[in-house]
Amino acid sequence: MQAATNIPETPKRRASVQMLAVLTVFSSDAHLMAQVRPSIDLDLESISWEEIFKIPFGSDYQGAVGIAYGIWTDRLQEGTNPFDAALSLSPRIQQGVLQALALRWGLKCVAGK
């Protein structure tokens, strides 16, 4: 892992926008990234969501995972509401989610403006 961003090492090929967006959400919190990292395969561009959903997260991490899943699949995890989930996110994860959505949607963002 790269120490500065907590994003895993660069794979042999360029990651998709969806993968980069999901990694942006997960890497917004070092503890969250550490827990989900074993379920991410950058070389195969795959995420074992079933394994991630088995991890007993608190509400903030559950919300972040649910939103990341939505970014990855373009659909909601059954029984989740991203608007309710957003209320439980720490400011750092909220920022990561907004950056991930902007990346996924192809928007240019300027921090602090």
N, C-alpha and C positions, 0 to 999 in steps of 0.2 A: 504494500500500500504506500501511496505517496503521503508523507507526513503532513504536508501543508493543507491538503484538501480532503483527506480521507477517502478519496476516490481511488478505486483499485487501479493497479497498473494497466497501462494501455494494452489492448489486445492486438493481435497480429493484423487485424483489419479495422477500419474505421467503424465506430459504433453508430447505430442508427440514432435519429433524433429522439425516438421514444426511449431508447436505452439511456441516452444522455440525460433526458428529462427525469427518468426514474432515479438515476444515480444522483441527480441534483437534489431531489427530495431526500433520499436516504442519507446523503453526505452532509445534509444540513445539521445533523446531530451525530457525533462520533459514536455514541453508544448504540444508536439505532443502526448505523452502518455496520458496526461490528457484529450485531446480531443477525442481520440479513445477508451479509457478505457470503457466507458459505452456500447460500441458495442462488447465487448469481454466477452464471458462466458467460464471461465476456467473449470468449473465443467462439462459442456456439450461439451467442446472442440469445440466451435463454434465462428465464427466471422461474424457479420452482415455487410458485405461489402457494401451492398446497403446504409446503414445508414452512414458508413464512407465516401462513395463517395459523399454524400450530403453535407458534411462539406466544407465550402468555404476556402480551404487551399491556401497558396501561392505556388509558383512553387517548392520550396525546399520540403515542406511537401507533395505536390502532387506526386513528384518524389519518395519520401520514401514510400508513401502508394502504389504507383504502383509497386514498387519493392517488397514490402511485400506481395502484392496480388499475384505476380508471384511466390514467394517462397511458398505461401500457396497452390496455385492451379496448379502449374507447367505450367501455361500459362499466356500470357500477357493480361492485361486489354485492351479492344479494343481501338485503337487510341493512345496507349502509346508506347514510345520507351525508354527502360531502359538506353540506352547509352546516349541519350539526357538528360534524367532525372538526371543521375549521375552528369552532369555538374553543375546543380543548387543546389546540396546538400551541406550543410555545412560540414566542415571537420569532425565534431563529428558524423554526420549522415552517412557520407561516411564510417567511421570506423565501425559504427554499421552494415551497410549493408555488408561490407566485413566479419565481424565476423559472421553474420547471414548466409551468403552463405557458409562459411567454416563449420559452424555447420550443415547446411542442407545437404552438400555434404560429411560430415563425415571426414573432413580434420582436422589435428592437426595444431594449430597455436601457434607460440611463438612470443609474442609481442616484437617489437624492433629488430627483427632479419631478 
